[in-house]
């Protein structure tokens, strides 16, 4: 006898993740899987009327840093409240396993420096109930979440575990070191990791300012690790690298990794102001490599990498000013009181902005804008702080100060740091149409006080298919496919990403006409009272994980069917 469905979604407009045309149908869910698609005359205990709503697979985010958050939290926000039902952690070579008992502080310093998660939060929150990578997975196995969680073996942690301070100091690995790292990486994949990640980016530094342990690792080391993983028969390589003047040699090395191991490789792809055409040159190389039969993808973001600036945030344009030290450690209420003093304001806005690096990061006035609510991620050049100051015949510092003082000192400025060299997102439009790119780089769980790009998927769904006014739109079917099916297949999650009978019932029911990101806000809900930016959205009627509603109309249901995923 056929089982009675546990959930029925009726009358929805289905965008099924395949890239094909939308259609209207009912969806029956039995247990954790989709059991039937078509007109349903049956009844279920839980029914959703999706009339005038779109219905999509749950989003799959392949670039997050929730490695710490999943050890203390069950709600994996801000991803889970933005339609994401599966996350891949352990990117950029950083994570917390494997680890020797005397190396906890090393990995905390690494994560604090690279991913902007405060030391006090990690020291207070991490339980450290593991040593090996398999132990770490066993710890996560005992927990439940509002998303499914997948992991990768991080190169920096692996290097420190095997080589100790020699690894942290980036000394060359010996043949014995390489053999141990290769063996442990393969064991991590065998235990259930979905890949191996490494960073070759100089800007990735520890809290003490030292380059990440994996920076400059020899090709021989990477080849041996990749070779050991390839023998397991699954897994991918995730890489973030400096290119620039070394573009030819660096890409050739990555291509050799793929050629010799047979593993797929994904690499971060952004438009940098210092090399504005590099992304397109790399895409040409990626396309050529795929034509030769290799599997390399450029991992792209659907909007700029952005630094958010504000008096309540970790960064603002006055950090380098001498007078800022008088308010730096105050909470926002006390800080706002001091900043409201006209004499203090006058002194602060007329002081020098700090070092050359600080001025470039916090005072690039031509590319700093009011973020707004709803947020605007493709603002016009004439709305920049520099342009506003010129129109008002005043200084950019005064304009920035006054804007950030709005809403009791909680208003946020937006500084696009990549993908905005031309003053618009035309490069992103091209990246999102390329067959050899994946949508990722949201960095959920990281950079908690300066950005909130984990909401990029909500933004992509609204901006690129409905709201953009500064260039062409993209088909909603293609954007949904990128956020669901393409990402799921790329990492080997073959049971989700499509609305089809037999697939996992990870589903979003969305009021597309009303879908809108809110402005990000600071919450003090991390361990030790640490702060982080959370950005919610209006328009997600239901987010369903394994057949269970986990978010309804912007509120968590308290149901936690999410679990650790192990590669198979």
C-alpha positions as CSV (number, residue, x, y, z in Angstrom):
1,X,0.0,0.0,0.0
2,X,1.3,3.4,-1.0
3,X,2.5,5.6,2.0
4,X,0.4,8.6,2.9
5,X,2.4,11.8,2.2
6,X,3.6,13.7,5.2
7,X,3.7,17.1,3.4
8,X,2.0,18.4,0.2
9,X,2.9,21.7,-1.5
10,X,0.0,22.7,-3.7
11,X,-0.3,25.0,-6.7
12,X,3.3,26.2,-6.8
13,X,5.3,27.5,-9.8
14,X,8.2,25.0,-9.8
15,X,11.7,26.0,-10.8
16,X,13.1,22.6,-10.5
17,X,16.9,23.2,-10.5
18,X,17.5,21.6,-13.9
19,X,17.6,24.9,-15.8
20,X,14.4,23.9,-17.7
21,X,11.2,25.8,-18.0
22,X,9.0,26.6,-15.0
23,X,5.7,24.7,-14.6
24,X,2.9,24.5,-12.1
25,X,2.3,21.3,-10.1
26,X,1.8,19.9,-6.6
27,X,4.6,18.2,-4.7
28,X,4.1,15.3,-2.4
29,X,6.7,14.6,0.2
30,X,6.9,11.3,2.1
31,X,9.3,11.3,5.0
32,X,12.5,13.0,3.8
33,X,12.0,12.5,0.1
34,X,9.9,13.9,-2.7
35,X,7.4,11.1,-3.6
36,X,5.2,12.6,-6.4
37,X,5.0,15.6,-8.6
38,X,1.7,16.4,-10.3
39,X,-1.8,17.1,-9.4
40,X,-2.4,15.6,-5.9
41,X,-5.8,14.6,-4.7
42,X,-4.5,13.2,-1.4
43,X,-4.3,14.7,2.0
44,X,-1.3,15.3,4.3
45,X,-0.9,16.4,7.9
46,X,1.0,19.4,6.7
47,X,0.0,21.3,3.6
48,X,1.3,24.5,2.0
49,X,-0.7,26.6,-0.5
50,X,2.0,27.8,-2.8
51,X,-0.3,29.8,-5.1
52,X,1.5,32.8,-6.5
53,X,4.7,31.4,-5.1
54,X,7.8,29.9,-6.7
55,X,9.1,26.6,-5.4
56,X,12.8,25.8,-5.7
57,X,15.2,23.2,-4.4
58,X,17.0,24.3,-1.2
59,X,20.2,26.2,-2.0
60,X,23.6,24.5,-1.7
61,X,26.4,26.8,-0.5
62,X,29.8,25.4,-1.4
63,X,32.0,28.0,0.3
64,X,31.4,28.6,4.0
65,X,33.5,28.7,7.2
66,X,31.0,27.4,9.8
67,X,33.7,25.0,11.1
68,X,33.5,26.6,14.6
69,X,29.8,27.6,14.6
70,X,28.6,24.1,14.0
71,X,30.3,23.0,17.3
72,X,28.1,25.3,19.4
73,X,25.1,26.3,17.4
74,X,22.2,24.4,15.9
75,X,20.8,27.2,13.7
76,X,23.4,27.9,11.0
77,X,22.5,31.5,10.3
78,X,22.7,33.6,8.3
79,X,22.7,30.9,5.6
80,X,19.7,28.9,6.9
81,X,17.4,31.9,7.1
82,X,18.3,32.7,3.4
83,X,17.1,29.5,1.8
84,X,20.3,27.4,2.2
85,X,19.8,23.8,3.1
86,X,23.3,22.4,2.6
87,X,26.7,24.0,3.4
88,X,30.3,23.0,2.7
89,X,32.8,24.1,5.3
90,X,36.6,23.9,5.6
91,X,37.4,26.2,2.7
92,X,40.6,28.1,2.1
93,X,42.8,25.6,3.9
94,X,41.6,26.6,7.4
95,X,39.7,24.6,10.0
96,X,40.1,23.0,13.4
97,X,41.1,19.4,12.6
98,X,43.3,17.5,12.8
99,X,44.9,19.2,15.8
100,X,47.3,18.2,18.6
101,X,46.2,19.2,22.1
102,X,49.0,21.8,22.4
103,X,48.1,23.4,19.0
104,X,44.6,24.8,19.8
105,X,45.9,28.4,20.1
106,X,47.7,28.1,16.7
107,X,44.5,27.2,14.9
108,X,42.5,29.9,16.7
109,X,45.1,32.5,15.7
110,X,44.9,31.2,12.1
111,X,41.1,31.4,12.0
112,X,41.1,34.8,13.7
113,X,43.5,36.3,11.2
114,X,42.2,34.7,8.0
115,X,38.5,34.7,8.6
116,X,38.0,37.5,11.2
117,X,36.5,35.4,14.0
118,X,37.6,36.8,17.3
119,X,39.9,34.8,19.5
120,X,37.7,35.2,22.6
121,X,34.7,33.7,20.7
122,X,36.7,30.7,19.5
123,X,38.4,30.1,22.9
124,X,35.1,30.2,24.7
125,X,33.1,28.3,22.1
126,X,35.2,25.5,20.7
127,X,34.9,22.3,22.8
128,X,38.0,20.6,21.4
129,X,36.6,17.1,21.8
130,X,38.7,15.8,18.9
131,X,42.2,15.3,17.6
132,X,42.0,13.6,14.2
133,X,39.7,14.7,11.4
134,X,37.6,11.6,11.9
135,X,37.2,12.6,15.6
136,X,36.0,16.0,14.5
137,X,33.4,14.4,12.2
138,X,32.3,12.1,15.0
139,X,31.7,15.2,17.2
140,X,29.5,16.8,14.5
141,X,27.7,13.5,14.0
142,X,26.2,13.9,17.4
143,X,24.8,17.3,16.7
144,X,21.7,18.5,14.7
145,X,21.2,21.6,12.6
146,X,18.7,23.5,10.4
147,X,21.0,22.7,7.4
148,X,23.0,19.7,6.3
149,X,26.7,20.1,6.9
150,X,29.6,18.9,4.7
151,X,33.3,19.2,5.4
152,X,36.8,19.5,3.8
153,X,40.2,18.6,5.1
154,X,42.1,22.0,5.6
155,X,45.7,22.1,4.4
156,X,46.9,24.6,7.1
157,X,45.6,22.6,10.0
158,X,47.0,19.4,8.4
159,X,50.4,21.0,8.0
160,X,50.6,22.3,11.6
161,X,49.4,18.9,12.9
162,X,52.2,17.0,11.1
163,X,55.0,19.5,11.2
164,X,54.3,21.6,14.3
165,X,56.0,25.0,14.3
166,X,57.9,24.0,11.2
167,X,54.6,23.8,9.3
168,X,53.4,27.1,10.8
169,X,56.6,28.8,9.7
170,X,56.1,27.4,6.2
171,X,59.3,25.4,6.1
172,X,59.6,22.9,3.2
173,X,58.0,19.6,4.0
174,X,60.3,16.6,4.2
175,X,59.5,13.3,2.4
176,X,58.3,12.0,5.7
177,X,56.1,15.1,6.3
178,X,54.6,14.8,2.8
179,X,53.8,11.1,3.3
180,X,52.1,11.8,6.6
181,X,50.0,14.6,5.2
182,X,49.0,12.6,2.2
183,X,48.0,9.7,4.4
184,X,46.0,11.9,6.8
185,X,44.3,13.8,4.0
186,X,43.2,10.5,2.4
187,X,41.9,9.3,5.8
188,X,39.9,12.5,6.1
189,X,38.2,11.8,2.8
190,X,37.7,8.2,3.7
191,X,36.0,9.3,7.0
192,X,33.6,11.5,5.0
193,X,35.2,14.8,4.0
194,X,34.2,16.0,0.5
195,X,37.5,17.6,-0.5
196,X,40.8,19.1,0.4
197,X,41.3,22.9,0.6
198,X,44.4,25.0,0.5
199,X,45.2,28.7,0.4
200,X,48.1,30.2,-1.5
201,X,47.0,33.8,-0.9
202,X,49.4,36.2,0.8
203,X,46.7,38.3,2.3
204,X,45.6,35.2,4.3
205,X,47.5,35.8,7.6
206,X,47.4,34.7,11.2
207,X,46.3,37.1,13.9
208,X,50.0,37.9,14.4
209,X,50.3,38.9,10.7
210,X,52.2,35.8,9.5
211,X,51.3,34.2,6.2
212,X,49.1,31.1,6.4
213,X,51.0,27.8,6.8
214,X,50.0,26.6,3.4
215,X,51.3,29.7,1.6
216,X,54.1,28.8,-0.8
217,X,53.7,25.0,-0.2
218,X,55.7,23.2,-2.9
219,X,54.0,21.5,-5.8
220,X,55.5,18.2,-4.7
221,X,53.6,18.5,-1.4
222,X,50.3,19.2,-3.1
223,X,50.9,16.5,-5.7
224,X,51.5,13.8,-3.0
225,X,48.3,14.9,-1.1
226,X,46.2,14.9,-4.3
227,X,47.6,11.6,-5.4
228,X,46.6,9.9,-2.1
229,X,43.1,11.4,-2.2
230,X,42.6,10.3,-5.8
231,X,43.1,6.6,-4.7
232,X,40.0,7.0,-2.5
233,X,38.0,7.7,-5.7
234,X,36.1,10.9,-4.6
235,X,36.7,14.4,-3.4
236,X,37.8,17.7,-5.0
237,X,40.5,20.3,-4.5
238,X,39.5,23.8,-3.4
239,X,42.1,26.5,-4.0
240,X,42.5,30.2,-3.4
241,X,45.7,31.6,-4.9
242,X,47.6,34.7,-5.8
243,X,48.1,35.0,-9.5
244,X,49.1,38.5,-10.8
245,X,52.5,38.4,-12.4
246,X,52.7,34.6,-11.6
247,X,49.5,33.8,-13.4
248,X,51.1,31.5,-16.0
249,X,53.2,29.5,-13.6
250,X,50.6,29.3,-10.8
251,X,47.8,28.2,-13.1
252,X,50.1,25.7,-14.9
253,X,50.9,24.2,-11.5
254,X,47.2,23.8,-10.6
255,X,46.5,22.3,-13.9
256,X,49.2,19.7,-13.3
257,X,47.6,18.8,-10.0
258,X,44.4,18.0,-11.9
259,X,46.2,16.2,-14.7
260,X,48.1,13.9,-12.4
261,X,45.5,13.2,-9.8
262,X,42.4,13.2,-12.0
263,X,40.6,15.2,-9.3
264,X,38.3,18.1,-10.0
265,X,39.6,21.5,-8.8
266,X,37.8,24.7,-8.0
267,X,39.6,28.0,-7.6
268,X,38.5,31.4,-6.4
269,X,37.8,33.8,-9.3
270,X,37.3,37.6,-8.6
271,X,38.0,40.8,-10.4
272,X,40.8,42.6,-8.6
273,X,41.3,46.3,-9.1
274,X,45.1,45.7,-9.4
275,X,44.5,43.2,-12.2
276,X,41.1,44.0,-13.6
277,X,41.3,41.6,-16.6
278,X,42.8,38.7,-14.7
279,X,39.5,37.0,-14.1
280,X,38.8,36.8,-17.9
281,X,42.3,35.6,-18.6
282,X,41.9,32.8,-16.0
283,X,38.6,31.9,-17.4
284,X,40.1,31.4,-20.8
285,X,42.7,29.1,-19.3
286,X,40.0,27.2,-17.4
287,X,38.0,26.8,-20.5
288,X,41.0,25.5,-22.4
289,X,41.8,23.0,-19.7
290,X,38.2,21.7,-19.7
291,X,38.4,21.3,-23.4
292,X,41.4,19.0,-22.9
293,X,39.3,16.9,-20.6
294,X,40.2,18.3,-17.1
295,X,37.6,19.5,-14.6
296,X,38.5,22.9,-13.3
297,X,35.9,25.5,-12.3
298,X,36.2,29.1,-11.3
299,X,34.3,29.8,-8.1
300,X,32.6,33.2,-8.3
301,X,30.4,35.4,-6.2
302,X,27.2,36.9,-7.4
303,X,28.1,40.4,-6.2
304,X,31.3,42.2,-5.0
305,X,33.3,41.0,-2.1
306,X,32.4,43.9,0.3
307,X,33.7,45.4,3.5
308,X,31.0,47.0,5.6
309,X,31.9,50.0,7.6
310,X,30.1,51.4,10.6
311,X,30.6,52.6,14.2
312,X,29.1,49.3,15.6
313,X,31.1,47.1,13.2
314,X,34.7,46.0,13.3
315,X,35.9,48.6,10.8
316,X,35.1,52.2,9.9
317,X,36.8,55.1,8.1
318,X,38.2,56.5,11.4
319,X,40.1,53.5,12.8
320,X,43.4,55.1,11.9
321,X,42.6,58.5,13.5
322,X,44.4,59.3,16.8
323,X,41.1,60.3,18.6
324,X,39.4,57.0,17.7
325,X,41.3,55.3,20.6
326,X,39.1,57.3,23.0
327,X,36.0,55.4,21.9
328,X,37.3,52.2,20.4
329,X,36.4,49.9,23.3
330,X,33.1,51.5,24.2
331,X,29.8,49.8,23.5
332,X,27.6,51.4,20.8
333,X,25.5,53.4,23.2
334,X,28.4,55.0,25.0
335,X,30.3,55.4,21.7
336,X,27.3,57.2,20.1
337,X,27.1,59.6,23.1
338,X,30.8,60.6,22.6
339,X,30.5,60.8,18.9
340,X,27.4,63.1,19.3
341,X,29.6,65.7,20.8
342,X,30.2,68.3,18.0
343,X,33.7,69.1,19.3
344,X,34.7,65.5,19.2
345,X,33.2,65.1,15.7
346,X,35.1,68.1,14.4
347,X,38.4,66.8,15.8
348,X,37.9,63.3,14.5
349,X,36.8,64.2,10.9
350,X,39.8,66.5,10.5
351,X,42.5,64.0,11.6
352,X,44.6,62.0,9.2
353,X,43.2,58.6,8.3
354,X,46.1,56.4,9.3
355,X,48.5,54.3,7.3
356,X,48.5,53.9,3.5
357,X,46.9,50.5,3.9
358,X,44.2,51.9,6.2
359,X,43.4,54.7,3.9
360,X,43.1,52.3,0.9
361,X,40.8,50.0,2.9
362,X,38.6,52.5,4.7
363,X,38.8,55.7,2.8
364,X,38.6,54.8,-0.9
365,X,35.8,57.4,-1.0
366,X,35.1,57.0,-4.7
367,X,34.1,53.4,-4.0
368,X,32.4,53.7,-0.6
369,X,28.6,54.1,-0.6
370,X,25.7,54.2,1.8
371,X,24.5,50.5,1.9
372,X,20.9,51.5,2.5
373,X,17.8,49.4,3.5
374,X,17.0,47.6,1.3
375,X,20.7,47.2,0.5
376,X,22.1,48.3,-2.8
377,X,25.0,46.3,-4.0
378,X,25.4,47.9,-7.5
379,X,25.3,51.6,-6.6
380,X,25.8,54.3,-9.1
381,X,29.3,56.0,-9.0
382,X,27.6,59.4,-8.5
383,X,26.2,58.1,-5.1
384,X,29.7,57.5,-3.7
385,X,30.9,59.3,-0.6
386,X,33.3,61.3,-2.8
387,X,30.6,62.4,-5.1
388,X,28.2,63.4,-2.3
389,X,31.0,65.4,-0.7
390,X,31.8,67.2,-3.9
391,X,28.1,68.1,-4.4
392,X,27.8,69.4,-0.9
393,X,31.2,71.2,-0.9
394,X,32.5,69.4,2.2
395,X,34.9,66.6,3.0
396,X,34.2,62.9,2.4
397,X,35.1,62.2,6.1
398,X,32.3,64.5,7.3
399,X,29.8,62.9,4.9
400,X,30.8,59.4,6.1
401,X,30.7,60.4,9.7
402,X,27.2,61.9,9.5
403,X,25.8,59.0,7.5
404,X,27.1,56.4,10.0
405,X,25.6,58.4,12.9
406,X,22.1,57.8,11.5
407,X,20.0,55.2,13.3
408,X,21.8,55.9,16.6
409,X,25.2,55.2,15.1
410,X,24.2,51.9,13.4
411,X,24.0,52.9,9.8
412,X,26.4,51.0,7.5
413,X,28.6,52.0,4.6
414,X,29.4,49.6,1.7
415,X,32.9,49.3,0.1
416,X,33.0,46.8,-2.8
417,X,36.5,45.3,-2.7
418,X,36.3,43.1,-5.8
419,X,34.1,42.7,-8.9
420,X,33.6,46.5,-9.2
421,X,36.6,47.9,-11.1
422,X,34.3,49.4,-13.7
423,X,31.9,50.9,-11.2
424,X,29.3,48.2,-11.9
425,X,28.8,44.4,-11.9
426,X,29.3,43.8,-15.6
427,X,32.1,41.4,-14.9
428,X,29.9,39.4,-12.6
429,X,27.2,39.2,-15.3
430,X,29.8,37.5,-17.6
431,X,31.1,35.2,-14.8
432,X,27.6,34.0,-14.1
433,X,27.0,32.9,-17.7
434,X,30.2,31.0,-18.1
435,X,29.8,27.2,-18.2
436,X,33.0,26.6,-16.1
437,X,32.0,28.7,-13.1
438,X,30.3,27.8,-9.9
439,X,28.5,30.2,-7.5
440,X,30.1,30.3,-4.1
441,X,32.5,32.5,-2.0
442,X,29.8,33.7,0.4
443,X,32.0,32.9,3.4
444,X,29.2,32.2,5.8
445,X,30.5,32.0,9.4
446,X,33.6,34.2,8.7
447,X,34.4,37.9,8.6
448,X,31.6,38.2,11.2
449,X,32.1,41.9,12.0
450,X,32.9,43.3,8.5
451,X,30.8,41.5,5.9
452,X,27.7,39.4,5.4
453,X,28.1,37.9,2.0
454,X,26.6,34.6,2.9
455,X,23.3,36.2,1.8
456,X,24.6,36.4,-1.8
457,X,22.2,33.7,-2.9
458,X,19.1,35.7,-1.9
459,X,20.7,38.7,-3.6
460,X,21.4,36.8,-6.8
461,X,17.8,35.6,-7.0
462,X,16.5,39.1,-6.7
463,X,19.1,41.3,-8.3
464,X,20.0,39.2,-11.3
465,X,16.6,37.9,-12.3
466,X,14.3,40.8,-11.2
467,X,15.7,44.1,-9.9
468,X,18.9,45.0,-11.8
469,X,18.6,48.3,-13.6
470,X,22.2,48.9,-14.7
471,X,22.4,46.1,-17.3
472,X,20.9,42.9,-18.5
473,X,19.1,40.4,-16.3
474,X,19.6,36.7,-16.3
475,X,17.0,33.9,-16.5
476,X,15.7,32.8,-13.1
477,X,15.9,29.2,-14.2
478,X,19.7,29.5,-14.7
479,X,20.3,31.3,-11.4
480,X,18.3,28.7,-9.5
481,X,20.2,25.9,-11.3
482,X,23.5,27.4,-10.2
483,X,22.5,27.6,-6.6
484,X,21.1,24.1,-6.4
485,X,21.8,21.4,-9.0
486,X,25.2,22.7,-10.2
487,X,26.7,23.1,-6.7
488,X,25.3,19.8,-5.4
489,X,26.7,17.9,-8.3
490,X,30.1,19.6,-8.1
491,X,30.8,18.3,-4.6
492,X,29.1,14.9,-5.1
493,X,25.7,15.5,-3.4
494,X,23.7,13.5,-6.0
495,X,20.6,13.2,-3.9
496,X,19.6,16.8,-3.9
497,X,19.5,20.0,-6.0
498,X,16.5,19.0,-8.1
499,X,12.7,18.8,-7.5
500,X,12.2,15.3,-8.8
501,X,10.5,12.2,-7.3
502,X,13.0,10.3,-5.3
503,X,15.2,13.3,-4.5
504,X,15.7,14.7,-1.0
505,X,12.9,17.0,0.0
506,X,15.0,20.2,0.5
507,X,12.7,22.8,-0.8
508,X,12.1,26.6,-0.7
509,X,8.6,28.1,-1.1
510,X,9.2,31.8,-2.0
511,X,7.1,34.9,-2.4
512,X,9.2,36.0,-5.3
513,X,7.5,39.3,-5.8
514,X,8.2,40.3,-2.1
515,X,11.6,38.6,-1.7
516,X,13.9,41.2,-0.3
517,X,17.1,41.3,1.7
518,X,17.0,43.4,4.9
519,X,20.0,45.5,5.9
520,X,22.5,43.5,8.0
521,X,22.5,44.1,11.7
522,X,24.9,43.4,14.5
523,X,23.8,40.6,17.0
524,X,25.7,39.8,20.2
525,X,25.0,36.1,20.2
526,X,28.4,34.4,19.7
527,X,30.2,32.7,22.6
528,X,31.5,35.2,25.2
529,X,29.0,37.8,23.9
530,X,30.8,38.1,20.6
531,X,29.2,40.2,17.8
532,X,28.4,39.2,14.3
533,X,26.4,40.6,11.3
534,X,23.1,38.8,10.6
535,X,21.1,39.6,7.5
536,X,17.7,38.2,7.1
537,X,15.2,38.4,4.2
538,X,11.5,38.8,3.7
539,X,9.8,36.5,1.3
540,X,10.9,33.0,2.3
541,X,7.5,31.5,3.2
542,X,8.9,28.0,3.9
543,X,12.4,26.5,3.9
544,X,12.0,22.7,4.1
545,X,14.9,20.4,5.0
546,X,14.5,16.6,4.6
547,X,10.7,17.1,4.4
548,X,10.6,19.2,7.6
549,X,9.9,23.0,7.7
550,X,12.8,24.6,9.5
551,X,12.1,28.3,8.7
552,X,8.5,29.6,8.2
553,X,7.9,33.3,7.3
554,X,11.3,34.4,8.6
555,X,11.1,32.5,11.9
556,X,12.8,29.2,12.9
557,X,10.4,26.4,13.7
558,X,12.8,24.7,16.1
559,X,13.0,21.6,14.0
560,X,16.5,20.4,13.4
561,X,16.6,17.6,10.9
562,X,20.0,18.7,9.5
563,X,23.0,16.5,10.1
564,X,26.6,15.9,9.2
565,X,27.0,14.6,5.6
566,X,29.7,12.1,4.8
567,X,31.0,11.7,1.3
568,X,30.3,8.3,-0.3
